[in-house]
Amino acid sequence: MPNVIWFKNSPGSWSCCRWSKTFAVLQKIFQSHYRCSGSGSATASMDGNKSNDANTLDMKPVGQEIISVSEGTIKEGKAEILKESSKHVFYNPVQEFNRDLRHVLIELELSSVHFYFILCLRFLCCPTCQPYFLNMLISKNKAYIVRLFGLLFTFIITCSILVLSIHAQDHFNQKRIKKEKELKRNASKTDESTATVDEPKLDLRPGETYEDGMVILEALAATGLRSIRYAKEVPGVKRIVANDLSPSAVESLKANIAFNKVEHLVSPSHNDASMVMYQNRPPSPRFDVVDLDPYGCPSQFLDGAVQAVASDGLLMVTCTDMAVLAGNSPETCYSKYGAISLRNPCCYEMALRIALQCIESHANRYGRYITPLLSVSADFYIRMFVRINSSPSICKRSINKLSMVYQCVGCETLTLQPLGEYKNINPNNPNQMKTVLPHVPSVSENCPHCDMRYHVGGPIWNAPIHDKAFVTRLLDALSEEEAVEKFGTCKRLEGMLSVVEEELDDIPLYYKLDRLSSLMGVSTMPVLTFSSAFLNAGYRLSQSHVKPSCFKTDAPQSFVWDILRAWGKDKPVTEKQLKEGSISSKLLSKPISSTIDFTIHPDANPDSRQKRKCRYQINPIKFWGPGIRSIANLQDGSIQEKQRRNQGKRKRKQSEGVEREDDSKRIPSE
């Protein structure tokens, strides 16, 4: 197993700011997450000389796939990338970096995916490090910053390989059906008996070329790591086009393709991504699969992508500009995606639905429409797999799949207003359907729950974002024996897809239990108790794949508030509830109009939870996550001592403040 060069223990590596202790602790945590090997490996030091005291790790990933670095290659899955040929693609050459960042990059040699995580953390949190990154952007080195995030997407690649493996079967079935139709058409012209095509045995193997196989385009390939993995791990491929605009990236592509011996499948391309897709519009042959994974927003590539994908083809899109999609910049979201984003607890799913409506909008301009197969929010990005077909008549129904969103500024109640409705216009003919426009807004001027005003956002995609049948096939593929060896993130994929399969696909957006409790001013109830209250009343409920405390239900908002009112009825009154004019006081002033039963329902605990599947991202150790100080993440018992000291801290401060105020009012003695 190849070794990974880890962070050097130089005293100045993390001493740039007040976050230095946190970064050092993160380094120790990541080191303890893997089994160390005692061997040393040479690495470049701060002054450019070679040193043999670097820490090395024997790559034994625990429950996740990671990029491993040997002496001359970077390996992920079955693909290996040459470090020497790819160094100018993953990061800037040494002489082009500013002095401080160059020292860090030379010392660490970009050796592990965790380094990129730490580097991104420093960019987001550290005011001292931010100017270094900004200087690189100003000096037109943005392409190399983009590559810093590239290795964080191993989960994207693994998920893509799984989806492509299932899509390959559909691709060959479509080819067979098309041949059958052609034979029947020819037989009818010659008055011969109807001919059929024997259904082939789909014994597809990765690494082999198939005449009727899939033609895949990776529009932004960089070093070609993803294309090489597709060639080695996805069955039923005819040809893969790995494209990049950077000359150094193309040189890296060629070297890595030759090194992995996949020249018969992967073809390098040096061109603009949009131009490659525009050149493969009809009458030119289209691609069966197009993979778009840009840095930030993909909207500039969508116009060409929706035209370059063949009918029943697959379009895979990644968005990483979550701050824009999550409501931090609604005006930017409108300019990029054609929709207004809102800041709310369900912003992750809303981001998915905004991106889907953007893809649908681009496709509709050319008489095409999308069918989402799988749409997931993971880590700090969203990933969508959609099937594209052509039908002008179905495009006319796209208005029925879009809705505006009204959000109360007080209690954050969400109300969807569809842009159109597909209704029967002739009672005597149930098949006579037509799209009609809605008559009145679905909300009044003020919220009925807290009497506050509304914000409006959207339009968003209100149709299902998953194909349950397709998700079931993905789970079946993961249940095979060789899946664990093939997919390093198999457990995480299986857990996430299990939650996706259990989701209510006809309910857009979700509730966040802890946020609802905070608005009501009551303690957060147990998950099973909350779920049982809905199920006992006859409503449906499921969890969301986005976060553990997120729920979808077809119950009205008034019933949701009634559950929280009933839960806090016998609980001690808090200061938030007593404050006049607060959202909590307004919500609690309403009477309970429904019968609430908190008896545990037998279906309250979903199957994926009972089987203890890895449904959400696993924390590597106890107390994992950001803390007030880095000591909160250490496993020496100090966090328990800190918790003990902080008990009643606010009350003590208030009492001390009253005493100081009383002392200040006393008349000093002469």
N, C-alpha and C positions, 0 to 999 in steps of 0.2 A: 504494500500500500504506500503511495507516495507521501512525502512529508509536506507539511505546510509551515512556511516561515512565519513566525508570530511577531508580535510587537517587541522591539528591543527594550530592555530596561534601562534606558538612558535617562538621567535625571531631568533633562529639559524637554522630554517628549510631550508631557502633558501640563507644563507649568505656565501656560499662556494666560490663564484666567482663573476665576473662582470655581469653574467647573472641573478643575484638574483632578480633584479627588474623586469626583463622580466617574470621570473617564477611566481613571486608574482602577476603580472598583469594577467597572464594566469589563475591563480587560481581564481581571482576575476571575470574574464570573464566567466569562467565555472560556478561559483556560480550564477552569474546573468542570466545565460542561463536556469536555472531551478528555480522553485518556492520553496522557502525555507519553512520548517516547524520549528516552534519555539522550538520543543522538543530537549532535550539534549540526548546524548548517551555516555556511558562510553567507553573510548579508552585508550590504553596504552600510557604513556608519555615517555619522553626521558630517565628517570631514571628507567623505568620499572614499576612504580606505576600507578594505575588507576586514571584517571581524568575524571570529568563529564562536562568539558567545551568544548567538541568537537562540531564542526559545523555539523549539520545534514541536509540532503536534502530529501524532499519528492519526490520520483522519478516520475516526470512527463515529460518524454522525449518529445522534440519538434522536430518532423520530423525524428527521428532516434531511433534505438533500442539500449538499453544500458543494461549492467549487473547491476542488483540491489542487494544490500547486506542488509539482515536483520540481526537480532541478531545472528542467528545460521546457516543461509543458504545464498548462492549466487544464485539468480534466473535470468534466461534468457529464454524468451519465456515461454514454459510450463515446463521447466526443472529446478530442484533445486539441487544445489550441497551443501553438508555438509561442512561447513568451517573447522570443527574440523578434519574431515577425509581427507580433501584435502589440508590442509595447507602445508604439506611436498611435495606436488606435484606442486603447483603453485609457491612456493618460498622455499628457503632453510630454514631449521630449524634455530632458533635464534642463537644457539650456534655455528653454522658453518659460520655465516656471520662475516665479519670484523666489527670492532666496529662502525665505522661511518655509514655504510650502514644499520647495524642492528638497529641503533637508528631511522633512517628514516622509515624502514619497520615496526618496532614496533609501532611507533607513528601513521603511516597512516593505518596500517593493510591491505595494498593492497586493499583499500576499493572501488575504482572506476576505471572504464576503463580510465578515464582522468588521473589518477595517472600514469598509464603505459605510456600514451602519454608524460607526463612531464618527466618521468624517462628516456624514450628513447631520448627525446630532450636533456636532460642533458648529456647523454652518447655521443651524437653526437656533442654537441656544447661546453661542459664545460671541459677544460683540467684538472680541479681539480677533477671532478667526474670520469673521464675516468680510472685512476689507480684503483679505487675501483672495477669497473666492470672487468678490466683486471686481477686483483688479483683473482677474483672469477673464471675466466676462467682458470687461471694457476693452481688453486687448484682443478681442475676437477669438478667444479660446473656448467659446461655449461648447463646441463639439466635444472637448475633452472632459468638461464637467459632466456632460451628458453620459459619458462612458463610466463615470464614477458610480452612477446609479444602476448600471447595466447588470452587475452581478447580483443585485438584490432581487432579480426577477426569476430565480430558478423555479419558484412555485408556478409562475406563469407558464414557463416552458413545459414543465411536467404536466400541468393541466391541459395545455395545448396538445401535447403528444397523445394523451388519453382521448381527447375529443377527436383528434384526427384519425386515430385507430378505429374508432366507431364510425366516423364519417366515411372512411375508405370502403366499408361494407356497403353503405348506402350508395356510394358512387358506382360500385360495380353492379349493384342491383339495378340502378337507373340505366346503366349501359345495356344490361341484358333486356330490360323492358323495352328500351328504344329499338333494339334489334328485332325483338318479337313483333313490334308494330310495323317495322319496315318490311319484314317477311310477310306478314298478313296483308299489307297493302299491295305488295308485288304479287302475292298469290291471287288476290281478288282481281287484279288486272288480267292475269293469264288464265283465269277460271280454273286454277288448280286447287287442290285441297289445302286447307289452312295449315301452314307450317308453324312449327314452334321451335324455340331454341332451348336446348337442354340447359337446365339451371346448373351453372358451374359450381363446383365445390370451392368455397371461399377460403382456401388455404393460403392466405397471403402472408408473405414473409418480408420482414424489413431487410433493407440492403440490396434488394433485387429490383430490376427494372421491369415494369409491366406496360405493354403496349397501350392498354386501355386504362392505365393508372392515372393518378391525380397529378396535375401540374400545379405546383405550389410556388407562390411568390412571397419571399420575405423582403419587403420593400426597403427596410432600414436594417441592414444585416450586420454592420460593424465588422467584427472578426469572423462572422459566419457560424458562431457557436450553435445557434438555434437551428440553422439550416443543416449543419452536420448531424446534429442530434435527430432531426427529422429523417435524414437519409439513413441513419443507422438504427432507428428505433420505430419508425412509422412504417407499417406494411402498405403495399399497394401503390407505390409512388412511381410515376413515370419520369418526372423531371422536377428539379427544384431550382428556381432562379434566386440567387442571393445578390441583392443590389445594394449599393451604397454610393453616395456622391463623393465621398472622401477618397482621394487617390491612395493614401496610405492604408485605408481600410480595404480597398480592393486588392492591394498587394498582400495584405494580411490574409484576405479571403483565399487568394490563389495558393499561398503557402500552406494554409491550414487544410484546404481541400485536398491538396496533394499529400500532405502528411497523414491524413485520415483515410486516404485511398477511396474517396467517394467521387472521383471525377466523372464516373458514369452516371451519377445522379444529380450532382450539384454543379450549376453553371454560374460563374461570377459575372456580375454586370456592373459597369461603371456608368451611372446615369442618375438623373433626377428621378426620385420615386414617383412623382405625379406623372412625369413623361413616360415612364415605363408602363404605367397603368393606362394612360391615354392611348399609347401605341397598341394596346391589346384589347381595344374595343372592337365590336363588329365593324367590318367583316373579318378582322383578324381573329384568330382563336383566343378565347378568353382563358383566364386561369380558373382552376377548380377551387383553389384556396388562396386567399390573400391574407397575410398576417401584417397588421399595422401595430407597431409598438413604439411610438415616438416619445420624445421627452415632452411632457405636458399635454397640450390639446392636439387631437388628431384631425380636427375639422378641415384643415387645409388639404388633407389627403383623401377625404371621404368622397369628394365629387368624382375623382378618378377611380376610386376603389369600387364604388357601387356599379360602375359601368364595366369594370374589368373582370368581375366575377361572373362565371357562367351560371346559367339557370340551375337551381338546386345546389349551387356552390356555397362555400362557407367563407364568411368574412369574420376575422378575429381582430378585435380592436381593444386597445388598452388606453386608459386615461389616467394620468398621474397628477393632474392639476386639481387636486381635491379641495384646495382652499377656495378655488373659484366655484367649483360645483357644489360645495357645501354651504354657500351663502355668504362667505366673507366679502365677496365682490360681485354683487348681482349685476352691475352694469357690464362688467367684463364677461360674465357668463352669458349675457344676452348677445354681446358682440361676437362671441366665439361659437356658442351653441344655439342661439336663437331662442333662448328661454331664460326667465328670471329665476334665480335660485333663492331659497329662503333658509335662514338659519333656524333649525329646529332639531329635535332629537333624532328624527328619521332622515337626516341629511344624506346618509350613505345610500339608502335605497332611492332617495330622490335624485341623487347624482346619477345612478344607473338609469333611471327613467328619463332624465334630461338627455343623457347621451343617446339612448335608444330613439327618442323622438328626433334627435338631430340626424342620426343615420337614416331613419325613415323619411325625413324631409328631403335629404339628398337623393334617395332612391326614387321617391315619387316623381321627381322632375323628369325621369326617364322611363316612366311607366313601370316601375319596379317597386317591390315591397319586401319587407323583412319579416322573418319568423324567428324570434329569439329562442335559441336552444338552451343556453345557459348564460346567466348573468350574475356575476359574483362580485362582492366587495371584500377585498382581503388586504390586510396591512394598510398601506397608504395609497392604494390604487384600486381601480375597478377594471374588470375584464369581461368582455361580452363576446359571445359566439352566436352569430346570427346566420340564418340561411336566407339566401336572396333568390327571388323568383320574379318573373315578368307577368303582369296582368293589369292592363289599364282599368278594367272594371273593379278589381279588388283595390286598386289605388284610390278609387273614389270613396272607399269606406275608411280610409286612414283617419279621417276627421273623427270617426267614432272611437278611435284608439287614443285620443288626446284629451286632456282635461286641464283646465286652469285650477289653481289651488288657492283657496282662501284660508289664511292663517290668522287666528285671533292673537293680538299682541299681548293679551293678558294670560289666559289659560292655555294658549298654544293649540287650541282645537283646530283641526284641519277639516275642511269641507271641499270636496272635488266637484267641479262644474264641467261636465263633458262638453266638448265643442260641437258634438253632433250625436244623434241617436238613430240607430238602425231599427226601424219599426215596420210593422205590417200596416199597410195603408188601405187594404181591402179585406174586410172581415170574411167575405165569401171566398177569398183565395188566400190561404195562409202563406203561400209561396211568394206573394207579391210584396216584396220588401223594398224600402226606400230610406235613404238618409234624410232626416229632418233636423232642423235647428231647434235648440231649446228656446223656450219662451221667456222665462224670467230667471234672474239669479237665484241660486239655491241658498243664499244667505240673506239675512236682513242687514240693516245698517250697523247694528250692534250685536255682539255675541249674546245669545240667550243664557249662557252660563255665568259670565262675569261682567257683562254689559260694557265690554271694551270694543274697540274698532278692529278692522281687519287689514292685513296686508295681502296683496295678491301676487302670485308667482305662477310660473309655468310658461307655456304648456309643457306637460310631462306625459310620458307614455303610461296609460292606465290599463293596458291589456296585460296578460301574463308575461312575465320576464323569463320564465323557464318552460321547457317542454318536458313534462313529467315522464313521458315514455322514453325520451332520450336520456334523461337522468337515470332512469332505472337501468338502461343498457350500460351506462357508465359504471354504475355500481356492480352490475354483473361482471363487467370486465375486471374490476378491482378485486372481486372475490376469488379470482383464479389464483392458483398456487404461485405462478411466476410473477404475479403483480408486485409482490413485496420486493423482489429482486430488481424488477424493471423500473419501478417508481420509488425513488427515495422518500418522497412525501406521501406515500400510499396511505398511511394511517390518517394523516390530516385530510387528504382528498376524500377518503371514505367517510370520515366524520362530517365534513362540510356538506358533501353531496347527500348524506342521510338527512340532514336538517333541511336541505333544499327540497328533497322529496316530500318531506312532511309539511312544508309551507303551504298556506292557503294561497293558491295562485291567482284567485279571482279577487283578492283584497289588496289594493294598493296601499303602500306605506304601513307603518307599524307604530305601536306605543312603546315607550320606555318606562318600565315600572318605577325605577328610582326617581325619574323626572316627574312622573305623575304624583308620587308621594310627596316630593318636595313642593310642588305647586299647591297641593292640598294641605301641607303642613302636618302630615302624619308620618309615623314610622313605616318603613318599607315592610310589607308583609311577605311571608314565604312564597316562593314561586308556585308550589303545588296548591297552596290556599288560593292564590290569585287565579290560577287556571281553573280550579274547581268551581269557583263562583260563576264563571261564564258557562261552563259545561252543565252545571246543575240547573241553570236557567234556560237551557236549550240552545245556546249559541255555540258557534264553532270558534276554536282558538288553536293557534300554533305558534311556535317560536320562529324567529327570523335567523337566517344564517349569519347576519351581520354582527350582532352582539348577543351575549348570553341573556341579558335582561330585556330583550325586545320581543314583543308579541304582536301577532296579527289576529284580528277578530272581526266578525261581522256584526257585533253588538253596537248599538248606537252610543254616541258619546255620553249621553245622559246616564246610561246604565253603568258606564265606566266610572263616572263620578259617584254614582250611588254606592258602588262597591267600596270606594275609598272612604266615603262618609260613614258607611256601616262599620268599616274596620276601625276608624278613629273615634267612633261614638263613645266607647267606654275607656278610651285612652286618656291620659292626662292632657290637659289643655296646654298648648305651647304659646310662647310669646307671639309667634307669627300669626297664629289663629286669632289672637285677641286684638291685634293691631287693626284699627279701623281703616277701611278702604283698601286693605291688602287683598291680593287675589285669593289667599286662603280663606279669609273671612267671608268674601263674597261667595265662594264655592260652598263653604260650610253652612251658609245661611239658607241655602235651598233645602227643602225637605227631601227625605228619601222616598221616592215614588215607586220603587221596585222591591220585590222580595229577594233578599240576598241570603244564599245558603253557602256557608263556608265548609261544609262537609267534604272531605277529600273524595274526589271523583275517581273511579277506577281508570279512566283514560287521561287523567291529568298529567301523568308521567309518560312522556313519549317514549317510543321504542328505542330511539337512538340514545336517550338519556339512561334508560334502564340497562342497556348493554355497555354503558360507560365508554362510548366511542369518543374519539378526539374531535369533538364538534367545533371547537374554537382553538385558536392558537395557544399552544402550551407554554406556560411560564417555566423557564428552565430550573428555577429554584424558588424556595419559599421567600415571601416578601419581595418578589421581583417587581420592579417598576420604579418610576421616579419618586424620590423622597425629598424631604426638606434638606437633609444632608446625606452624604454618601454612607454614613454609618448606619442608616436605616436599612441598608441592603446587606449588611454583614450578618453572618450567622453565628455571632458570639454571644447572643442573649441580650445585647445592649438595647435592642429595640423594645423588649419587654420592660426593661428598666425605664426607658424613655416614655413608654405608654403609661407606666405607673406614675411618673412625675407629672405628666400632663393631665391627669385626672382632676377635674374641677378647676382647671387653670383659669377659665373665664370668670368663674364665681370669685376666685381668690383675687383676680385683678379688679373686679368690681368692688369688692369689700375694701381692698387696699385703697382704691380711688376715693371711696366715701370717707375713709379715715383721713386721707390727706386733705380732702376738701374741708372736713371738720377742723383739722389742725390749722388750716389757713384762715378760718373764720374766727379763731380765738384771738382775743385781745392780748397782745404781748404784755407781759408784766414789766413794770418799770424797775 
